[in-house]
Amino acid sequence: MIIGTGIDLVDIPRFERTLERTPRLRERLFAPAERALRLPSLAARFAAKEALIKTLGGSDGVHWTEIEIASEPSGRPHFVLSGTTAEVVAERGISRLHLTLTHDAGFAAAFVVAEGDPL
């Protein structure tokens, strides 16, 4: 059963300016393994994190660095959740998260679908 969906769109040049204005933002938003990625990939991961928060219906108990977007050997992206963020997802009865990312023409986007049995 689908529990929730979320989508987000990021203007990559605007995101770049924000990171330049606030250098520590990269550390606050991204897990260590994500921080060295190229800007379009970072923007897509930011969109994924925003889309996940929308899927959950809010950010209570969710921490940015506890949401990591990793890639399978095939390149398919997936969430790696930890800490209270993983607990929040489990508390909502979510057993599987589907994620897709894209970036092109100055924009990055992400779409998330949460599956499971609502509690």
C-alpha positions as CSV (number, residue, x, y, z in Angstrom):
1,M,0.0,0.0,0.0
2,I,1.3,3.5,-0.8
3,I,1.6,5.5,2.4
4,G,2.8,8.7,0.8
5,T,4.6,10.5,-2.1
6,G,6.8,13.5,-2.3
7,I,8.4,15.5,-5.1
8,D,10.9,18.4,-5.1
9,L,12.6,20.6,-7.7
10,V,15.8,22.5,-7.1
11,D,17.2,25.4,-9.2
12,I,20.8,24.4,-9.4
13,P,22.4,27.9,-9.9
14,R,20.3,29.2,-7.0
15,F,21.4,26.2,-4.9
16,E,25.0,26.9,-5.8
17,R,24.7,30.5,-4.7
18,T,23.2,29.4,-1.4
19,L,26.1,27.0,-0.7
20,E,28.6,29.7,-1.6
21,R,27.0,32.2,0.8
22,T,26.8,29.6,3.6
23,P,29.9,27.3,3.4
24,R,28.9,25.2,6.5
25,L,25.5,24.4,4.9
26,R,27.1,21.5,3.0
27,E,28.0,19.9,6.3
28,R,24.6,20.5,7.8
29,L,22.7,19.1,4.8
30,F,24.8,16.2,3.6
31,A,26.3,13.0,5.0
32,P,30.1,12.8,4.8
33,A,29.9,10.4,1.8
34,E,27.8,12.9,-0.2
35,R,29.8,16.1,0.4
36,A,32.4,15.7,-2.4
37,L,29.8,15.1,-5.1
38,R,29.4,17.5,-8.1
39,L,26.9,20.3,-7.7
40,P,24.1,18.7,-9.9
41,S,24.3,15.5,-7.8
42,L,24.2,17.5,-4.6
43,A,21.2,19.4,-5.7
44,A,19.4,16.2,-6.7
45,R,20.2,14.7,-3.3
46,F,18.9,17.9,-1.6
47,A,15.7,17.5,-3.6
48,A,15.5,13.8,-2.5
49,K,15.7,14.8,1.1
50,E,13.0,17.5,0.7
51,A,10.8,15.0,-1.2
52,L,11.2,12.5,1.7
53,I,10.2,15.1,4.2
54,K,7.1,15.8,2.1
55,T,6.4,12.1,2.0
56,L,6.5,11.9,5.7
57,G,4.3,14.8,6.1
58,G,6.8,17.0,8.0
59,S,10.3,17.1,9.4
60,D,9.6,16.2,13.1
61,G,12.4,13.9,14.2
62,V,14.1,14.1,10.8
63,H,17.8,15.1,10.5
64,W,19.4,16.0,7.2
65,T,22.6,14.1,7.8
66,E,20.7,11.0,8.8
67,I,19.3,10.9,5.2
68,E,22.0,9.7,2.8
69,I,21.4,8.9,-0.8
70,A,23.6,6.2,-2.0
71,S,23.7,4.3,-5.4
72,E,23.5,0.7,-6.1
73,P,26.1,-0.8,-8.5
74,S,23.6,-0.3,-11.3
75,G,23.4,3.5,-10.5
76,R,19.9,3.3,-9.0
77,P,19.7,5.7,-6.1
78,H,18.3,4.6,-2.7
79,F,18.0,6.0,0.8
80,V,20.3,5.0,3.7
81,L,18.6,6.2,6.9
82,S,19.9,6.3,10.4
83,G,19.1,7.6,13.9
84,T,15.8,9.2,14.6
85,T,15.1,9.6,10.9
86,A,15.0,5.8,10.5
87,E,12.8,5.6,13.6
88,V,10.3,8.1,12.2
89,V,10.1,6.2,8.9
90,A,9.5,2.9,10.8
91,E,6.9,4.5,13.1
92,R,4.9,5.5,10.1
93,G,4.7,1.9,8.9
94,I,7.0,2.5,5.9
95,S,8.8,-0.6,4.9
96,R,10.1,0.4,1.4
97,L,11.0,3.8,-0.1
98,H,11.3,4.2,-3.9
99,L,13.4,7.1,-5.2
100,T,14.2,8.6,-8.5
101,L,16.5,11.5,-9.3
102,T,17.2,13.7,-12.3
103,H,19.1,16.8,-13.2
104,D,19.2,18.7,-16.5
105,A,19.0,22.2,-17.9
106,G,19.8,23.9,-14.5
107,F,17.3,21.9,-12.5
108,A,17.4,18.9,-10.2
109,A,14.4,16.9,-9.2
110,A,13.5,13.9,-7.0
111,F,10.4,11.8,-6.5
112,V,9.7,9.5,-3.6
113,V,7.1,6.9,-3.0
114,A,6.7,5.3,0.5
115,E,5.2,1.8,0.7
116,G,4.1,-0.2,3.8
117,D,1.2,-0.7,6.1
118,P,0.0,2.4,7.9
119,L,0.0,2.2,11.7
